[in-house]
Amino acid sequence: MHRLKFLKALRIPLSAGIIGFSFATGKLLPQTLPLSQDLINLNSQDGETLLVESNARRDYFPLSIHFETQENLAYCGVASIVMVLNALSIPAPPTANFGDHHIFTQENVLNEQTEKILPAAIIARQGMTLNELGQLLETYPLNAEVYHASEVTLDKFRQMVVENLQDPNNFVLVNYLRKTMGQERGGHISPIAAYNQQSDRFLILDVSRYKYPPIWVEAEDLWQAMATVDSTSEKTRGFVLINRR
């Protein structure tokens, strides 16, 4: 599908759509890893069609406009938190690089409050667990509802996340095991941005953009990837529903 037709199909003003969609252009990242046959690249004709036909995509543009690529191998959770904070317009601290302008970055999002939950040095070395993700989010004016895959069925997971994606004022972060979905290596955190009912697929905006593009994954495959045990917490992975207090 041609990009202009794609934006018109979404009924998004062209100026806003270019900003929101430009991050997904595969030409900018020619060295990303190949996807398994069960995953669909957003930056493909099939991937674009799934987004156009999605019945739950309210989170796509707020998240894509504020997209972050994680700054090191362990910062998937940090990058995801930054995206949510900026998408929800949470008041941000000043940033030296931007003068008087305030915005969350992966440099300023960790502070004295987050340090009490999980020291930055540990995050940089091993990332964070699902519960730690929820606790870090709640150091800001946010409600973070943490759900382990062992606590919810596939149907309940689908229902809860789809309802969230139909509301523009909240977001979903998912914690899953990559290799269960045919990707490289271990646990990972990224936002979910849309759901396509006909294909029963969720769109993950993968924050390791140097490695993988945004992908559409079947709901059951994602649930199975969350139902794996995190060796650090010894609990299953899962998802977090986030809204402002």
Secondary structure as UniProt FT lines:
FT   HELIX           3..9
FT   TURN            10..11
FT   HELIX           14..21
FT   HELIX           22..24
FT   HELIX           26..28
FT   TURN            30..31
FT   TURN            37..38
FT   STRAND          40..41
FT   HELIX           45..52
FT   TURN            58..59
FT   HELIX           60..65
FT   TURN            73..74
FT   HELIX           76..87
FT   TURN            88..89
FT   HELIX           96..98
FT   TURN            99..100
FT   TURN            106..108
FT   HELIX           112..117
FT   HELIX           120..126
FT   HELIX           130..137
FT   TURN            138..139
FT   STRAND          142..148
FT   HELIX           149..151
FT   HELIX           154..165
FT   TURN            168..169
FT   STRAND          170..177
FT   HELIX           178..181
FT   STRAND          187..196
FT   TURN            197..200
FT   STRAND          201..204
FT   TURN            209..211
FT   STRAND          215..218
FT   HELIX           219..226
FT   STRAND          229..230
FT   TURN            231..234
FT   STRAND          235..236
FT   STRAND          238..244
//
